[in-house]
Amino acid sequence: VQLQASGGGLVQAGGSLRLSCAASGNIFSINQINWYRQAPGKARELVASDHIDGRTNYTDSVKGRFTVARDNVQNTGYLQMNSLKPEDTAVYYCNAFGYAYKLGAFDVWGQGTQVTVSS
């Protein structure tokens, strides 16, 4: 199972971006998709989680601005980021775990996509 993250870029403060995280492989289910970010000189932090049962979690700094979603047919997760701030600048990573046919349980990471918000 592999994850391909995309959608990062340069945007002005107040703008929006949508990140995608596409999973490929013989996937039976994706139980959870997590979105992390890591700014220069800082530890990686969990930004949002999207659970298979519909629950979502967000770190306080992005609540009301970021929204997770998923397409279970396409095995793709999304992170919609609105009202972006310069402090949102970071490399964003997606992480997914679930079950794949023959492979069994998986826990994989995408390659990271850069988000830069200018003031």
C-alpha positions in Angstrom: 0.0 0.0 0.0 1.3 3.4 -0.9 0.1 7.0 -0.3 0.6 9.8 -2.7 0.1 13.3 -1.3 -0.5 16.3 -3.5 -2.0 19.8 -3.5 0.5 21.9 -1.7 1.7 25.2 -2.9 2.2 28.9 -2.3 -0.9 30.9 -1.2 -1.5 34.3 0.3 -2.8 34.6 3.8 -6.5 34.1 3.8 -6.4 31.8 0.9 -7.3 28.2 0.5 -5.7 24.9 -0.5 -6.9 21.4 -0.7 -4.5 18.5 -0.1 -5.2 15.1 -1.4 -3.8 11.8 -0.1 -4.4 8.9 -2.5 -3.9 5.3 -1.4 -3.1 2.6 -3.8 -2.9 -1.1 -3.4 -5.2 -4.0 -2.7 -7.1 -2.1 0.0 -10.0 -3.5 1.9 -10.5 -0.6 4.3 -8.9 2.6 5.5 -9.7 2.9 9.1 -8.1 6.3 9.7 -6.4 9.0 7.8 -4.2 11.4 9.7 -2.8 14.7 8.6 0.4 15.9 10.2 2.6 18.9 9.5 6.1 19.9 10.3 7.4 23.5 10.2 11.1 24.2 10.1 12.7 23.7 13.5 9.5 22.3 15.0 8.3 18.9 15.8 5.8 17.1 13.6 2.3 17.7 14.9 -1.0 16.0 14.3 -3.4 18.4 12.5 -6.5 16.4 11.8 -7.8 12.9 11.8 -10.6 11.3 9.8 -12.0 8.1 11.2 -13.9 5.4 9.3 -16.9 5.8 11.6 -17.2 9.5 10.6 -15.5 11.0 13.6 -13.1 13.8 12.9 -10.5 15.5 15.2 -8.7 18.7 14.7 -5.9 20.4 16.6 -7.2 23.7 18.2 -5.2 25.9 15.9 -7.0 24.7 12.8 -10.5 24.2 14.1 -13.1 26.0 12.0 -10.6 26.5 9.2 -9.6 23.0 8.1 -11.9 20.2 7.1 -11.1 16.5 6.4 -13.1 14.4 4.0 -12.6 11.1 2.2 -13.7 9.3 -0.9 -13.9 5.6 0.1 -14.4 4.5 -3.5 -11.2 6.3 -4.7 -9.4 5.5 -1.4 -8.5 9.2 -1.2 -8.5 11.6 1.8 -8.6 15.3 1.6 -7.6 18.2 3.8 -9.4 21.4 2.9 -7.6 24.3 4.3 -9.3 27.7 4.4 -8.4 31.1 5.9 -4.7 30.1 5.8 -2.3 31.9 8.0 1.5 32.2 7.7 1.9 30.0 10.7 0.3 27.2 8.7 3.4 27.1 6.6 4.9 23.6 6.9 5.4 20.3 5.1 2.1 18.4 5.4 2.1 14.6 5.6 -0.7 12.1 5.4 -0.7 8.8 7.2 -3.2 6.1 6.8 -3.9 2.8 8.5 -6.3 0.0 7.7 -6.4 -3.4 6.1 -5.4 -4.7 2.7 -6.2 -8.0 1.0 -3.4 -10.5 1.6 -1.2 -7.9 3.2 -3.3 -7.5 6.3 -2.9 -4.4 8.5 -1.0 -1.5 7.1 0.2 1.9 8.4 1.8 4.0 5.7 2.9 7.6 5.2 2.8 9.8 2.2 5.8 11.7 1.0 4.9 15.2 2.2 3.8 18.2 0.4 4.9 21.8 1.0 2.4 24.5 2.0 3.7 28.0 2.1 1.4 30.9 3.2 2.7 34.4 2.6 1.7 37.4 4.7 
